[in-house]
């Protein structure tokens, strides 16, 4: 099957190109300049684009095999590496050359991309400042900008290094889980791979069950509680009540909870004195009631302030695989 192309402007093209080069199903990712002013004549240079007077945006042309990866998935991955609410700025890079946008050469792609934009707006709850336009023009950047981070592993990148680790983790996990129907088996593989790749102190799941426990982790009036599931790390609390601790709060509020300092979190359940920071991500079930929490993914670190929005975004994507 023939390859297709799509163009992503996501801030500095060094990091955007490096990211999409690592996506399974992508044949090539090439740094360049797109959507320049119709009044600009000839091929732009990096130095000209840098002046913000040419109208060009640093853009990556992604060629992919649609039988291996969909445009919807590519767009979803794109939104995971940009701030869609930041106008003409990504990371520390500022200027119209660093604006965000998706540009298409195939008009039939627009409907798919509009759906992707709508989904991202619904997730964030605010209008995006990301362009969605037919491709007007594109010029490949100079050779020194191609595969820049491969040539300069310690070179500047506006994307956190964890993004590239999470991308590989996410793709490997999707392939590993495949069509396995058993949830416990899927959780066991997920906990193991996250623990191995990310080197966190504790990685595991708590599953919503009918309440039977008593003691420090006794059930709440909800008549349900979180019961320890597959995990990697030292022994942990067996049962956690609704709304109790970080896990119970993520369950109760149906949202991801990031805790920079567990000792400062009201009602924190100290399963281990070595835990210093924590993130808990809910796993939802059902179609009619998408906010029904079936389980939570709980991850602990021995270092304060380990987790941030990058971790939250990618761990939420991983939980959707389950």
C-alpha positions as CSV (number, residue, x, y, z in Angstrom):
1,X,0.0,0.0,0.0
2,X,1.3,3.5,-0.8
3,X,2.5,5.8,1.9
4,X,0.7,9.0,2.8
5,X,2.0,12.3,4.2
6,X,1.0,14.8,6.8
7,X,2.8,17.9,8.1
8,X,3.2,18.8,11.8
9,X,4.3,22.1,13.1
10,X,5.1,21.6,16.8
11,X,7.7,24.1,17.8
12,X,11.4,23.4,17.2
13,X,11.5,20.8,14.4
14,X,14.5,19.0,15.9
15,X,12.4,17.4,18.7
16,X,9.3,17.0,16.6
17,X,11.2,15.2,13.9
18,X,13.0,13.0,16.4
19,X,9.7,12.0,18.0
20,X,7.9,11.0,14.9
21,X,11.0,9.2,13.6
22,X,10.4,6.8,16.5
23,X,6.7,6.1,15.8
24,X,6.0,2.7,14.4
25,X,4.5,2.9,10.9
26,X,6.3,6.1,10.1
27,X,8.6,5.7,7.1
28,X,10.3,9.1,7.3
29,X,10.2,12.4,9.2
30,X,11.9,15.4,7.5
31,X,12.4,18.8,9.0
32,X,11.4,21.8,6.9
33,X,9.5,25.1,6.5
34,X,5.8,25.3,5.7
35,X,3.0,27.8,5.2
36,X,5.2,30.6,4.1
37,X,3.9,33.9,2.9
38,X,2.7,33.9,-0.8
39,X,4.8,37.1,-1.2
40,X,8.0,35.3,-0.3
41,X,9.9,34.2,-3.3
42,X,12.3,31.3,-3.6
43,X,13.5,28.7,-1.1
44,X,13.8,30.0,2.5
45,X,16.9,29.6,4.6
46,X,16.9,28.9,8.3
47,X,18.3,32.4,8.9
48,X,15.4,34.0,6.9
49,X,12.8,31.9,8.7
50,X,14.3,32.8,12.1
51,X,13.5,36.5,11.5
52,X,9.7,35.7,11.6
53,X,9.1,37.8,8.5
54,X,8.6,35.0,6.0
55,X,5.5,33.5,7.4
56,X,7.1,30.0,7.5
57,X,6.7,27.7,10.5
58,X,9.2,25.0,11.4
59,X,7.4,21.9,10.3
60,X,8.0,18.1,9.9
61,X,6.8,16.2,6.9
62,X,5.7,12.7,8.2
63,X,5.4,9.9,5.6
64,X,3.6,6.9,7.0
65,X,2.0,3.6,6.1
66,X,-1.8,3.9,6.8
67,X,-2.1,0.1,7.1
68,X,0.2,0.3,10.1
69,X,-0.8,3.5,11.8
70,X,-3.8,5.7,11.3
71,X,-3.9,9.5,10.8
72,X,-6.1,9.6,13.9
73,X,-3.3,8.0,15.9
74,X,-0.6,10.3,14.5
75,X,-2.7,13.3,15.4
76,X,-3.3,12.0,18.9
77,X,0.5,11.5,19.3
78,X,1.1,15.0,18.0
79,X,-1.2,16.5,20.6
80,X,0.8,14.7,23.3
81,X,4.0,16.6,22.5
82,X,2.6,20.2,22.1
83,X,0.9,22.8,24.3
84,X,-2.2,23.4,22.2
85,X,-3.1,26.5,24.2
86,X,0.2,28.3,23.7
87,X,0.2,30.8,20.8
88,X,3.5,31.1,18.8
89,X,5.4,29.5,21.6
90,X,6.5,25.9,22.6
91,X,8.8,25.4,25.5
92,X,11.4,28.2,25.6
93,X,11.0,28.8,21.9
94,X,9.0,31.9,20.9
95,X,8.0,33.4,17.5
96,X,5.6,32.7,14.7
97,X,8.1,30.2,13.3
98,X,7.3,28.1,16.3
99,X,3.5,28.2,16.0
100,X,1.6,24.9,16.0
101,X,-0.4,23.5,13.2
102,X,-1.3,20.4,11.1
103,X,-1.3,20.8,7.4
104,X,-2.7,18.3,4.9
105,X,-2.0,17.6,1.3
106,X,-5.0,15.2,0.9
107,X,-8.4,17.0,1.3
108,X,-10.0,13.8,2.5
109,X,-7.8,14.0,5.6
110,X,-9.6,17.1,6.9
111,X,-12.6,15.2,8.4
112,X,-10.3,12.9,10.4
113,X,-8.2,15.9,11.6
114,X,-11.3,17.9,12.6
115,X,-12.4,14.9,14.8
116,X,-9.0,14.9,16.4
117,X,-9.1,18.6,17.1
118,X,-12.6,18.2,18.6
119,X,-11.5,15.4,20.8
120,X,-8.5,17.4,22.1
121,X,-10.7,20.5,22.7
122,X,-13.2,18.3,24.7
123,X,-10.3,16.8,26.7
124,X,-8.9,20.2,27.6
125,X,-12.1,22.2,27.8
126,X,-10.7,25.2,25.9
127,X,-10.4,26.3,22.3
128,X,-7.1,25.3,20.7
129,X,-4.7,27.8,19.1
130,X,-3.4,25.2,16.6
131,X,-3.7,25.8,12.9
132,X,-5.6,23.3,10.7
133,X,-5.0,24.1,7.0
134,X,-4.4,22.6,3.6
135,X,-0.7,22.6,2.8
136,X,0.3,25.8,1.0
137,X,4.0,25.1,0.6
138,X,6.8,23.1,2.1
139,X,10.6,23.2,1.7
140,X,13.0,20.8,3.3
141,X,15.4,22.4,5.8
142,X,19.2,22.4,5.3
143,X,21.0,19.1,5.9
144,X,22.4,20.3,9.2
145,X,18.9,20.3,10.6
146,X,18.0,16.8,9.4
147,X,18.2,14.1,12.2
148,X,19.7,16.7,14.4
149,X,19.3,14.9,17.6
150,X,20.7,11.7,16.1
151,X,23.8,13.7,15.2
152,X,23.9,15.6,18.4
153,X,22.5,13.4,21.2
154,X,23.1,16.1,23.8
155,X,21.7,18.8,21.6
156,X,18.9,21.2,22.5
157,X,15.4,19.8,22.5
158,X,12.3,21.5,23.8
159,X,10.6,18.2,24.5
160,X,11.3,16.5,27.9
161,X,13.6,13.4,27.5
162,X,10.8,11.3,29.2
163,X,8.6,11.9,26.1
164,X,10.7,9.6,24.0
165,X,10.9,6.9,26.7
166,X,7.1,7.0,27.1
167,X,6.6,6.8,23.3
168,X,8.6,3.6,23.2
169,X,7.0,2.2,26.3
170,X,3.5,3.0,24.9
171,X,4.1,1.3,21.6
172,X,5.8,-1.7,23.1
173,X,3.0,-2.2,25.6
174,X,0.4,-1.9,22.9
175,X,2.1,-4.7,20.9
176,X,2.7,-6.8,24.0
177,X,-0.9,-6.6,25.1
178,X,-2.3,-7.3,21.7
179,X,-5.8,-8.7,21.9
180,X,-5.4,-10.5,25.2
181,X,-8.9,-10.3,26.8
182,X,-8.0,-11.0,30.5
183,X,-7.7,-7.7,32.5
184,X,-5.5,-9.1,35.2
185,X,-3.0,-10.4,32.7
186,X,-3.0,-7.0,30.9
187,X,-2.4,-5.3,34.3
188,X,0.4,-7.6,35.2
189,X,2.3,-7.0,31.9
190,X,1.7,-3.2,32.2
191,X,3.0,-2.9,35.7
192,X,6.0,-5.0,34.9
193,X,6.9,-3.0,31.8
194,X,6.5,0.4,33.4
195,X,8.5,-0.7,36.4
196,X,11.3,-2.1,34.2
197,X,11.5,0.8,31.8
198,X,10.9,3.8,34.0
199,X,12.6,2.6,37.2
200,X,9.9,3.8,39.6
201,X,9.8,2.6,43.2
202,X,6.4,1.0,43.0
203,X,4.0,0.4,40.1
204,X,0.7,-1.4,40.5
205,X,-3.1,-1.5,40.3
206,X,-6.0,-1.3,42.7
207,X,-9.2,-2.7,41.4
208,X,-12.7,-1.6,42.5
209,X,-14.4,-4.6,44.3
210,X,-17.3,-5.2,46.7
211,X,-16.2,-4.2,50.2
212,X,-15.2,-7.0,52.6
213,X,-12.1,-5.5,54.4
214,X,-11.7,-3.9,57.8
215,X,-8.9,-2.2,59.6
216,X,-6.7,0.7,58.4
217,X,-7.9,0.3,54.8
218,X,-11.5,-0.4,55.6
219,X,-14.2,0.2,53.1
220,X,-16.2,3.4,53.0
221,X,-20.0,3.8,53.0
222,X,-19.9,3.2,49.2
223,X,-19.8,-0.5,49.9
224,X,-16.9,-0.8,47.5
225,X,-13.2,-0.5,48.0
226,X,-10.0,-0.7,46.1
227,X,-8.3,-4.1,46.3
228,X,-4.7,-4.6,45.5
229,X,-4.0,-6.1,42.0
230,X,-0.9,-6.9,40.0
231,X,2.1,-4.8,41.1
232,X,5.9,-4.5,41.1
233,X,7.7,-3.4,44.2
234,X,7.6,-3.9,47.9
235,X,4.5,-5.1,49.7
236,X,1.6,-2.6,49.7
237,X,-1.7,-1.9,51.4
238,X,-4.3,-4.6,50.5
239,X,-7.4,-2.5,50.6
240,X,-8.2,1.2,50.3
241,X,-11.5,2.9,51.0
242,X,-13.4,5.2,48.7
243,X,-12.0,8.7,49.0
244,X,-9.1,7.6,51.2
245,X,-5.5,8.5,50.5
246,X,-4.3,9.4,47.0
247,X,-5.7,6.2,45.4
248,X,-9.1,6.7,47.0
249,X,-9.2,10.3,46.0
250,X,-8.4,9.6,42.3
251,X,-11.2,7.0,42.4
252,X,-13.7,9.4,44.1
253,X,-12.9,12.4,41.8
254,X,-12.4,10.3,38.7
255,X,-9.3,12.2,37.7
256,X,-5.5,11.8,37.8
257,X,-3.9,13.0,41.0
258,X,-0.3,14.1,41.0
259,X,1.3,14.5,44.5
260,X,4.7,16.1,44.7
261,X,5.1,15.5,48.4
262,X,3.0,12.6,49.9
263,X,3.6,13.8,53.4
264,X,1.8,17.0,52.6
265,X,-1.3,15.2,51.1
266,X,-4.2,15.1,53.6
267,X,-5.0,11.6,54.7
268,X,-2.1,10.0,52.8
269,X,-1.8,6.2,53.5
270,X,1.8,5.4,54.1
271,X,2.3,1.9,52.7
272,X,6.0,2.6,52.6
273,X,8.1,5.2,54.4
274,X,10.4,5.4,51.3
275,X,7.7,6.8,49.1
276,X,8.1,10.6,48.6
277,X,5.9,11.4,45.6
278,X,3.0,9.7,43.8
279,X,0.7,9.7,40.8
280,X,-2.6,7.8,40.5
281,X,-4.5,7.5,37.2
282,X,-8.1,6.2,37.1
283,X,-9.0,3.5,34.6
284,X,-12.5,4.0,33.2
285,X,-15.0,1.4,32.0
286,X,-18.1,1.3,29.9
287,X,-19.5,3.4,27.0
288,X,-22.7,4.8,28.4
289,X,-21.0,5.8,31.7
290,X,-17.4,6.7,30.7
291,X,-16.7,8.1,34.1
292,X,-17.2,4.8,35.9
293,X,-13.8,4.0,37.5
294,X,-12.9,0.3,37.4
295,X,-9.4,0.5,38.8
296,X,-6.5,2.9,39.3
297,X,-2.9,2.8,38.3
298,X,-0.7,3.8,41.3
299,X,3.0,4.8,40.9
300,X,5.3,5.8,43.7
301,X,8.8,7.4,43.6
302,X,11.4,7.8,46.3
303,X,12.2,11.3,45.0
304,X,10.0,14.3,45.7
305,X,8.2,16.0,42.8
306,X,9.0,13.1,40.3
307,X,5.7,13.4,38.3
308,X,4.4,16.2,36.2
309,X,1.9,16.8,33.4
310,X,4.0,14.8,30.9
311,X,3.8,11.7,33.1
312,X,0.1,12.2,33.6
313,X,-0.7,12.5,29.9
314,X,1.3,9.4,28.9
315,X,0.1,7.3,31.8
316,X,-3.5,8.2,30.9
317,X,-2.8,7.0,27.4
318,X,-1.4,3.8,28.8
319,X,-4.4,3.3,31.0
320,X,-6.7,3.6,27.9
321,X,-4.9,0.6,26.5
322,X,-6.4,-1.4,29.4
